[in-house]
Amino acid sequence: MSDHPHSHDEHEHTTPETPMDAGSQALAEALRSSFAIVKFAMVALVLVFLASGFFTVGPQERAVILRFGKLVGEGDKALLGAGLHWSFPYPIDEYKKIPITEIQTIKSSVGWFAQTPEQEVLDQIPPTGSSLNPAVDGYVLTGDGNIIHAKATLRYRISDPMRYIFSFTSASNLVQNALDNALLSTAARFKVDDILYHDIAGFREAVRHRTAELLDAEKAGVTVEQCVVDSLAPRQLKDAFANVLKAELTRDQLIQKAHTYENQVTNQASANAASIINMAETESTNLVQSIAADAGRFNQLLPQYETNANLLVQQYLTETMGRVLANVQEKFVEPTASGGISIENRIMLNREPPKKKTE
């Protein structure tokens, strides 16, 4: 009796485990393999997730990292230069690239008529109606109360990336509004003829200057590089503007011809005046020299005249008569009256007719 409990305990400790069947063993191995695959996949996904945080910044770009919407770094240190960088993938981090040297382009069509994209690319003017439709066609008012069409293309670059990105909800919209404002306000300070014909470059420069002034006032962090402005008369009044331009060209041609004729007459008159003045000065010089010579000769004769005036007079009278009558064939000398009684001479000037020569 005493051995029975002992044998019972030995039997209880030596009872073998019930072996697993083949299906349960296969299921366990499958679960272990699945867990290994899941672990590998999770590790791979983590690696892929972390690897997706790499990004490249180009040589003409800068970048910033936002962690939960907050800038990582302060000031210029937050700007990442060109090269390979890493950040936590979204939604933890988010990076933004900023083109600092690339030229940005903004177009303003607030004063231009409606065009389809194809017409805009080909620079085609759509058909005109009988009148301007303000609901479709944009326009600007000029300083002298006229209506024209005008559009502008602004090219700029980002000079202060931090201000451009973080100071405005949309800096590009700010640039767009500044360009629209400049186009409308500048047109109101110019006359229609100056915008379309006489001062095209001046109007373009005024729009560029006004745009830069507005952007500087807002501290947008951009630098204006170029502004191209196109202006056009209302399509409905194309012929009228063409006639006005033709009349102005004709007027300018007539004025130019008048100025040319004026210059010719003035130049000819100036030349004639100079010639007359030169001749007068020459004659004046010759006369002065002649008078000076005569004065010198008279001064030389003055002592002789004072000594015997009659003798000098007779001498010069004889010399003068000799020069005057040097080539005269016949000379008649009248005697001088004496005693106050005039001498009467009668001269027959009819000569004997020449005789006819005979053979």
Protein Blocks (a to p, Z undefined) as FASTA:
>chain_A
ZZmmmmmmmmmmmpccddddfklmmmmmmmmmmmmmmmmmmmmmmmmmmmmmpccddfkb
ccdddeehiaedehjllpcceddddddddfkbccddddfkbccddddfklcccddfklmm
nopacdddfbdcfklmgcdddfkopacddddddddddfblmlmmmmpfblmlmmmmmmmm
mmmmmmmmpcfklmmmmmmmlmmmmmmmmmmmmmmmnonopacfbdcddddddfklmmmm
mmmmmmmmmmmmmmmmmmmmmmmmmmmmmmmmmmmmmmmmmmmmmmmmmmmmmmmmmmmm
mmmmmmmmmlmmmmmmmmmmmmmmmmpmbdcdddddehhiacdddddfbdcddddddZZ
